[in-house]
Amino acid sequence: MSVVERQEWDVVVVGAGGAGLRAAIEARERGARTAVICKSLFGKAHTVMAEGGIAAAMANVNSGDNWQVHFRDTMRGGKFLNQWRMAELHAREAPERVWELETWGALFDRTKDGRISQRNFGGHEYPRLAHVGDRTGLELIRTLQQKIVALQQEDFKETGEYESRLKVFQECTVTRVLKDGGRVSGVFAYERESGRFFVLEAPAVVIATGGIGKSFKVTSNSWEYTGDGHALALLAGAPLLNMEFVQFHPTGMVWPPSVKGILVTESVRGDGGVLRNSEGKRFMFDYIPDVFKEKYAQSEEEGDRWYEDPDHNRRPPELLPRDEVARAINAEVKAGRGSPHGGVFLDVSTRMPAEVIRRRLPSMYHQFKELADVDITAEAMEVGPTCHYVMGGIAVESDTAAARGVPGLFAAGEVAGGMHGSNRLGGNSLSDLLVFGRRAGLHAAEYATGLAGARPPVDDEQVDAAAAEALRPFSAEGEVRPEGQPPENPYTLHQELQQAMNDLVGIIRREGEMEQALEKLADLRVRARRAGVEGHRQFNPGWHLSLDLRNMLLVSECVARAALERTESRGGHTREDHPAMDRDWRRLNLLCRLTDPTGGLAATDPVAGQISLTRETTDPIRPDLLALFDKEELVKYLAEEELYE
Ligand code: FAD
């Protein structure tokens, strides 16, 4: 038996982005001793990169806004596949969560009359995104961190110790959720710097690890997004929901190659930027789908008037939901009307004075100046789709954020599925983190304190197995590596995975290509068992990547299998061979589970794969929520029998 240091907590939160920090604050405030553990430095979560803002129907800029309109927009954006109860809770509670941030010290941009300013974004009927220039995520994280420090100072006054009730373990990676019977008992983790293993014992674990973008070659996501939380949940026995829905943001940088994929915020279009092809045409007017025809301007003049007079004009089609804009850009490039480096042009230089651009979009100005030597106040940017966000995720109970089927496991933020249906609207992630982060923290604390003395014990055998699994890349053991064959290089495997997912399960999908992707994943899975590293456990990035590969391979298989199964196009899932949205598919969720329910991976047939898929019928949408839509609109989405009901 290996000797691994153990600590006892009530709630462990895995991830210190917006969702994790909000969960931790809530759990601590509800009296649970709470540990937060994060792979990167504290404060360097993905949330920091969020630029545009937090969507919340505060009606500060247009008094017509309210939670019902926000709910409607979110359901439309997700093409009605959203877990409607989550979309309802999100729309109702987001304004309170933004106000709360302000009481904790967040400094939002203001309107002339001193209210929190709100900006336009794709798919939102009214200006709705509370923002801090184009650095909103940074302010959100700064505020939540400040709140954590304030709570630690309170604890110091009472107990003489800052970390007695709320402690952050930074640069530590969780590789397994531990269980006692069916229930959660803690997590197994390693410290990235020293390679030291440790266990945090806790009856409740909140997973808040963000997304999966690093499985794709062109992505706006940073190194942390290796799908760890998705994989941890699968391995613990929880299902993942609708993993086929991956959002390709329409505007990532396309040039130079070293920065390909880095995000160009939607605020550029929200503030008046337009998309043009190589012929100078504002092509989005040719791509307004029937379901949105009545809501979008049919001429450039009308679209331009909307910025000044939104009550009497319709919005420009550059502000369609992201899936529509990404597909349109893809089609223009494919038709030979792209920009020199394979994107299209996004122009603010002819739309706003230079000083307004620099004030409203400071990060974009610097990003292009420094990375591409382009002055966006004088010339257009070149942009193209980039893998940005995963709508699929851990299947959770809408009200409590409890992961299905695993008592003690909770999930919030990008790692949780359901809230955004088949496509997320911009700004709806930051609000999602706050609303469901809080709910996850609350219910995790209630669950943990409710157990009183009956905490599930941590099983030594599981700890030993987790330690052996984590050490495997150092031995790249003989039984899986034929004699004399060198270990596989984890970086090569990662590159091959990214290329395969980009090319075969990317923005436009075809049956044959997805089958090829599954074959490639099977090959990579076998080779990943032979991934080996040299050196020791002190800061060894190759070792860390070898461990992350398990997660990326699991999650990529979920995406590919579910995408192959869903024979329609909807939101972030476009099938060239099934181009239409099918009303019968709206009622179907796809659930991915591990084929080997014990969570072991070695025993699984490497070729057949590790994931099994089931279909599940969605709950009917509550009648009072359906009544928020016109019948004519519902006809486009709901199946006959649902309309009849
Ligand atoms: P994150 O903020 O990514 O945090 C994940 C945490 O989990 C990190 O602390 C990480 O270290 C930790 N972690 C991961 N794996 C492990 C592990 N195995 N063990 C321990 N810790 C682990 N959304 C909006 O609503 N508005 C915007 O304007 C906006 N702009 C964006 C701009 C960019 C460039 C990007 C990439 C995204 C943007 N988004 C925006 C999306 C939004 O930022 C993310 O969806 C959101 O921040 C995810 O938050 P999270 O708390 O779920 O995860």
Residues whose N, C-alpha, C, O or C-beta is under 5 A from the ligand:
A	BS01	FAD	V14 G15 A16 G17 G18 A19 G20 I37 C38 K39 S40 A45 H46 T47 M49 A50 E51 G52 G53 C172 T173 V174 A208 T209 G210 S220 N221 E224 D228 L263 H388 A412 G413 E414 V415 G426 G427 N428 S429 L430 S431 L433
